[in-house]
Amino acid sequence: MDRRTQRMTSVAAVLLVIALVGGALWHFLNQLEGRLQDKIGDTVDRRENPLHESAVADAAKKVDRVLFRFEYDHLYQADKYAHSAGQHPDVKVLAVTGETHWQTGVTLVLQVTGHGVEIGADRSVINESDEQICFRIQLGPENDTRDDDIVCPTGDPVPVTKDPTLAGVDGRLTSALQSAGSNAAAVRAAVVGLQLDPAIRQDVAAREGTVGVALRASQYDCILARITAKGAELWRPSHTQLAPGEMSCTAGTALSSAFGKYPH
């Protein structure tokens, strides 16, 4: 084979390879475009669905409550944001990035169960169902922004430990303490007998014939009690009093002059 024939054969081989690669690339891009168009079409159809729009509106109200709690509790750290959001019913934290509000900024992705209801012209319910709606929350470092009804990312939610609660404990505690009287050992036994969630911190102390009790489930969920010969008194300090750096939820506070006094 002379050089001219070899050169033509090599060129033909190169052109064949280019044609094969080009064909494969065209096929791949064509399939990708089709999938993207299908996904966009599905998203458009989903967002134009009255049932979906209703679910988004319901989920958005729940996100409003999450954000209100952030501000009410003066949160600024990423882990605190995630923990607080995860305490709300129907809310899961799918992702959290950043460290603090004013330095790096914090980004949260939340998955929220929204209840959608489609109403007919006669105001009757045509259909209703729950949907998982996702939101992106950007907190700082300069501005706070929010994107509703984004495409939910894949992967498991961020694990968030649920706080225990003192809801419904007040009446049971009052009854138990009245029976125990102002005896510290009897008060401790009465509190143990309530069989509260082990995550609830229990504190009992006595001074000069008075017994103080403190139950704390979370930063802002606290019951203080004082038991004397006259009986038992219960008090729940205000949200402001329980803020970090303010009043401590301890038996010592129950025995102090601060017991039962709200800020003016």
Stockholm file with secondary structure:
# STOCKHOLM 1.0

chainA/1-264         MDRRTQRMTSVAAVLLVIALVGGALWHFLNQLEGRLQDKIGDTVDRRENPLHESAVADAAKKVDRVLFRFEYDHLYQADKYAHSAGQHPDVKVLAVTGETHWQTGVTLVLQVTGHGVEIGADRSVINESDEQICFRIQLGPENDTRDDDIVCPTGDPVPVTKDPTLAGVDGRLTSALQSAGSNAAAVRAAVVGLQLDPAIRQDVAAREGTVGVALRASQYDCILARITAKGAELWRPSHTQLAPGEMSCTAGTALSSAFGKYPH
#=GR chainA/1-264 SS CCHHHHHHHHHHHHHHHHHHHHHHHHHHHHHHHHHHHHHHHHHHHHHTCHHHHHHHHHHHHHHHHHHHHHHHTTCCBHHHHHHHHHTSTTEEEEEEEESBTTTTCEEEEEEEEEEEEEECTTSCEEEEEEEEEEEEEEECSSCCEEEEEECCCCSCCCCCCCCCCCTTHHHHHHHHHHHHCSCHHHHHHHHHHTCCCTTSEEEEEEETTEEEEEEEEETTEEEEEEEETTEEEEECCCTTTTSTTSCCCSHHHHTSTTTTCCCC
#=GC SS_cons         CCHHHHHHHHHHHHHHHHHHHHHHHHHHHHHHHHHHHHHHHHHHHHHTCHHHHHHHHHHHHHHHHHHHHHHHTTCCBHHHHHHHHHTSTTEEEEEEEESBTTTTCEEEEEEEEEEEEEECTTSCEEEEEEEEEEEEEEECSSCCEEEEEECCCCSCCCCCCCCCCCTTHHHHHHHHHHHHCSCHHHHHHHHHHTCCCTTSEEEEEEETTEEEEEEEEETTEEEEEEEETTEEEEECCCTTTTSTTSCCCSHHHHTSTTTTCCCC
//
